[in-house]
Amino acid sequence: MNIETKQLNSITIMKLGETNRLYALNANIAKEKMNEFLSQPKSKLIVDFEEISFIDSSGFGALLSALKTSKEHKSFIKLCNINRDVMELIELMQLDSIFDILQDQTACVNSFSSVE
């Protein structure tokens, strides 16, 4: 899995790429990278799912681990560009009520102004 990151002011934007799947074979890599950023207090992370069309239980586990890390370190995680099929799964599992999910990177960046 290729994970691209870029900085925009104090916000890290992480884009999951090279594959369209977040699953057992690559979820641990994504989890480690997300937790690395989120373990820094008050850090802000946007995870862009633009290229992801499938997530399995390992992928959801990685996301839940990242959310737990963010809460422990008082950092912030937001998700964006989630396709319809993946969003249906997120809603079915009622994870849309615990994750901050926005339309795109711009909406995520703008929403961070309320936490500064």
ABEGO torsion letter per residue (X at the ends): XBBBBBBBEABBBBBBBGBABBBAAAAAAAAAAAAAAAABBGBBBBBBAAABABBBAAAAAAAAAAAAAAAAAGBBBBBBGBBAAAAAAAAAAGAAAABBBBABAAAAAAAAAAAX
